[in-house]
Amino acid sequence: MGENKEAGTMSMHDEETGYFKRFKRWKMIIIFLVLALVLTIAFAVAVGPFQISPLETWRIIIKNIPFLGSLVNDGSSGVEEVIILQFRLPRTIAAMTVGVALAVAGVVLQGLFRNPMAEPYLLGISSGAALGVAIAIGLGIRLSFLGILDSMQLMAFIIALATVFVVYNVARTGPRVPMLTVLLAGIAMTSFLSAIISLIMITLGESLHALIFWLFGTFSGIKWSDVTISLPLITFGLFTILVFSRQFNIMLLGEDEAQQLGVDTERLKKIMLIFATLITATAVSISGTIGFVGLVIPHIVRILVGPDHRILIPSSALAGAIILVLCDTLARIIIQPAELPVGVLTAFFGAPFFLYLLRKKKGLGMRG
């Protein structure tokens, strides 16, 4: 009896020690990613046809932050301030925000469907949001919801949510949702929605070229108004998803086990799908369709930090922000003075990665 008690005490002690070691490692990873993001932002804002040093970049940014502006000297030219504050900074923040949204949405969808190949672009959510924006632009719809969502965000969210509903219910077989069927349904919906977008494009006049470039994914022309709409929505969605991360971990044990532990799995799935759709639609409404970020980032981060969503979600958010800011910076400078759509770069790297995952699933024996 005494030996069993001592063994139990040692086991609890080992578990606590293991948790504190993981927590310390998680903290170091988050600190590293935050520092990497700060350096990436400084690099992105400084680089361009008009070169500005990173030190000067941060001086200009800090100078325009309330209560901190008095800490730095005013030695910059008006041209440098306009370039940074009106063009590069809002664009960089938008890229960071969209990277967070797409990466976190990928984590949620991969967790829900228990498959590393799930992501907003492949499941048709991004195409649904793009159709909503195309409808808002093509038909000149002017809507608003509580003064928060304008017509583009609102239409993107509505159509994207409808797309998720259709894909999920078409793929559902009783209580199960086979991943292969989900992927096929998502690809079919993407093709169908792309056809509708093409019909809308035929009716457009002068705005056709802008819509085509936007559909490939771009941050060109981003304004502060785009940031002030998207940033609060995506931040709200991210923190809501984080609140449910512990329940999400439990659900990964299996729906029956999760229900026995008190998790309402159907409610949790609906909440996660709604907020994954919200942040994806918000991202698409300002950047167009940027694929494969939600596929590649969660998969790589999961290898580094493990499957625990309490660390996987924030780590993926930071990594997604870093990668998309870097991709947007490359898109601006790689073929100067022209600009490459960001979606082309992410597809260039993401599509081979998707093929690798397919090959790996095939080798293991793909089961829905």
Residue pairs with C-beta under 8 A, 6 or more apart in sequence:
22 306
22 308
26 305
26 311
26 315
29 304
29 305
29 311
29 315
30 311
30 314
30 315
30 318
33 315
33 318
33 319
33 322
34 318
36 318
36 322
37 96
37 318
37 321
37 322
37 325
40 321
40 322
40 325
40 326
41 92
41 96
41 325
42 54
42 57
42 58
43 54
43 329
44 88
44 92
44 95
44 325
44 326
44 328
44 329
45 52
45 57
45 61
45 84
45 88
45 89
45 92
46 52
46 53
46 54
46 56
46 57
47 329
47 332
47 333
48 83
48 88
48 332
48 333
49 336
49 337
50 79
50 80
50 83
52 60
52 80
52 83
52 84
56 76
56 80
57 84
59 72
59 73
59 75
59 76
60 76
60 80
60 81
60 84
60 85
61 84
61 85
61 89
62 68
62 69
62 71
62 72
63 69
63 72
63 74
63 76
64 81
64 85
86 224
90 222
90 223
90 224
90 226
90 227
91 219
91 220
91 222
91 328
92 325
92 328
93 227
93 231
94 219
94 222
94 226
94 227
94 230
94 286
94 287
95 219
95 287
95 321
95 324
95 325
95 327
95 328
95 342
96 321
96 324
96 325
97 227
97 230
97 231
97 234
97 283
97 321
98 219
98 230
98 234
98 283
98 286
98 287
98 290
98 324
99 293
99 297
99 320
99 321
99 322
99 323
99 324
99 325
100 234
100 238
100 279
100 317
100 318
100 320
100 321
101 234
101 237
101 238
101 279
101 280
101 282
101 283
101 320
102 119
102 120
102 280
102 283
102 290
102 293
102 294
102 297
102 320
102 324
103 293
103 294
103 297
103 298
103 301
103 316
103 317
103 319
103 320
103 321
103 323
104 237
104 238
104 241
104 276
104 279
104 313
104 316
104 317
104 320
105 119
105 120
105 125
105 276
105 277
105 279
105 280
105 283
105 294
106 118
106 119
106 120
106 293
106 294
106 295
106 297
106 298
106 316
107 294
107 298
107 309
107 312
107 313
107 316
108 241
108 248
108 272
108 273
108 275
108 276
109 118
109 119
109 120
109 123
109 276
109 294
110 116
110 117
110 118
110 119
110 298
110 299
111 248
111 251
111 252
111 272
111 309
112 118
112 269
112 272
112 273
113 177
113 179
113 182
114 179
114 252
115 179
116 295
116 298
116 299
116 302
116 357
117 179
117 183
117 295
117 354
117 357
117 358
117 361
118 179
118 182
118 183
118 295
119 291
119 292
119 293
119 294
119 295
119 298
120 126
120 276
120 280
120 294
121 127
121 190
121 289
121 290
121 291
121 292
121 294
121 295
122 183
122 186
122 187
122 190
122 291
122 295
122 354
123 164
123 167
123 182
123 183
123 186
124 163
124 164
124 167
124 185
124 186
124 187
124 189
124 190
124 193
125 160
125 163
125 164
125 276
125 277
125 280
125 281
126 160
126 280
126 284
126 289
126 290
126 291
127 163
127 189
127 190
127 193
127 194
127 197
127 289
128 156
128 159
128 160
128 161
128 162
128 163
128 164
128 189
128 193
128 281
129 156
129 157
129 159
129 160
129 280
129 281
129 283
129 284
129 285
129 289
130 156
130 193
130 197
130 215
130 284
130 288
130 289
131 159
131 193
131 196
131 197
131 200
132 152
132 154
132 155
132 156
132 157
132 158
132 159
132 160
132 281
132 285
133 152
133 155
133 156
133 214
133 284
133 285
134 197
134 200
134 201
134 211
134 215
135 141
135 155
135 159
135 200
136 143
136 151
136 152
136 154
136 155
136 156
137 152
137 204
137 207
137 211
138 200
138 201
138 203
138 204
141 151
141 155
142 151
143 150
143 151
143 154
143 155
144 150
144 151
144 154
145 154
148 229
148 232
148 233
149 157
149 229
149 233
150 229
152 285
153 229
153 230
153 233
153 281
153 282
153 285
156 281
156 282
156 284
156 285
157 277
157 278
157 281
157 282
159 193
159 281
160 277
160 280
160 281
160 284
161 274
161 277
161 281
163 189
163 193
164 273
164 277
166 185
166 189
167 182
167 185
167 186
167 189
168 177
168 182
168 273
170 181
170 185
171 177
171 178
171 181
171 182
171 184
171 185
173 181
175 255
176 368
178 368
179 368
180 366
180 368
181 368
197 215
201 208
201 211
201 212
204 211
213 220
213 288
213 341
214 288
215 288
215 289
216 288
216 289
216 341
216 342
216 343
216 344
217 287
217 288
217 289
217 290
217 291
217 341
217 342
217 343
217 344
217 346
218 287
218 288
218 331
218 339
218 341
218 342
218 343
219 286
219 287
219 328
219 342
220 339
222 286
226 286
229 282
229 286
230 282
230 283
230 285
230 286
233 278
233 279
233 282
234 279
234 282
234 283
237 275
237 276
237 278
237 279
237 282
238 279
238 313
238 317
240 271
240 275
241 272
241 275
241 276
241 313
242 310
242 313
242 314
244 268
244 271
244 272
245 309
245 310
245 313
246 309
246 310
247 258
247 263
247 268
248 268
248 272
248 309
249 307
249 308
249 309
249 310
250 257
250 258
250 261
250 263
251 258
251 263
251 265
251 268
252 307
253 261
255 265
258 265
259 265
280 294
283 290
284 290
287 342
288 341
288 343
289 343
290 324
290 342
290 343
290 346
291 343
291 346
291 347
291 350
292 346
292 347
292 349
292 350
292 351
292 353
292 354
293 320
293 323
293 324
293 346
293 350
294 320
295 350
295 353
295 354
295 357
296 323
296 349
296 350
296 353
297 316
297 319
297 320
297 323
298 312
298 316
299 353
299 357
300 319
301 312
301 315
301 316
301 319
302 312
304 315
305 311
305 312
305 315
306 312
324 342
324 346
327 342
327 345
327 346
328 342
330 340
330 345
331 339
331 340
331 341
331 342
331 344
331 345
332 339
334 340
